[in-house]
Amino acid sequence: MTRTAPAALRLSDEVRDALQDGTPVVALESTIIAHGLPRPRNLQVAGELEELVRAAGAVPATIAVLDGLPRVGLGKAELERVATDTGLRKLGFRDLAPAVAAGASGATTVSGTAFLAARAGIRVFATGGLGGVHRGWTDTQDESNDLALLARTRITVVCAGVKSILDVPATLERLETLGVAVLGHRTESFPGFYLTSSGSPVDWTVQGPAEVAAVMRAQDGLGGPGSALIVANPVPPHQQLDPGLHDRVLAEALAAAEREGVTGQATTPFLLAYLTEHTAGASLEANLAAVRGNVALAAEIAGVWAADPADPADPAGPAAGAGGAVERG
């Protein structure tokens, strides 16, 4: 199936050729490179994640905005720029139009990456953890734009749940309200980002990439609103952050944020940095383990999807023979 990208996007030759040829493509965000990891390890990890995609026979499409131009698929020099330029902004969906108009440069968050990937015709996106409803929402009304954007963007997002610094049960409630489906990949519990389990259940469980692709085809066949599909893929138990350490340090981090008056957009980076420092880097390693697992799974899903995508002319879709999600309750 040939797909063409809007003129406002610049696709790398590799990504353009892959989309035209029906080769599987996986979108990758750039915020983890520019703002989520220490230098110079961030550049090393960026290359490692792209190689994980290639090892599964797919093409990586790391996404960023450089000099006002959204780029889907970065070359070596562009990837190095994202990893080393300390002036890069963090761009969610709402920031894209101002950044393009101003000729600005920035790394894309989940919402920015998901939007640009879908515009380019990419169906599968791998990330670490989603944004969501912040703790104390009833007082601050602080909720990530990730949720609203995913409610109106047809893309499959492989993640390790939502960041554990957030209100996980409230985030799941919002996803339900917004009509965004959540699948647990080989788990009955929603992952906790650094942790294998957040303690909250998922309604649907799938056992592999073929079942995820079947749900994607069913989405298209039903013809409902263009919402995302979230595949919640837990970090393996032996690679998770020690739960006791996580809970203790997170409580300390929340208290420190309140004591220092940290609010708004500064809250998440403050809490994540606190966790990294006060777990002696163990939270960072758990984060990376989760991201690697998500990228590898996303590449497998993209491969199954590219081999047999939904047929828009068939309202029933070809999902019936490929297995399916298992509901509980």
Protein Blocks (a to p, Z undefined) as FASTA:
>chain_A
ZZdddfkbccdfklmmmmmnopacddddfklmmmmpccfklmmmmmmmmmmmmmnopacd
ddddeehiacehiafklmmmmmmmmkbccddfklmmmmmmnopacdddfklmmmmmmmno
pabdcdfbdcdddehklmnopacfklmmmmmcccddddehjafkbcfklmmmmmmmnopa
cddehiabdcehjambgoiacfbdcfbfklmmmmmmmmmmnopacddddddddddfklmc
cfklmmmmmmmmmmmmmmnopahjllmmmmmmmmmmmnnommmmmmmmmmmmmmmmmmmm
mmmmmmoccdfklmnopmlmnopaddeZZ
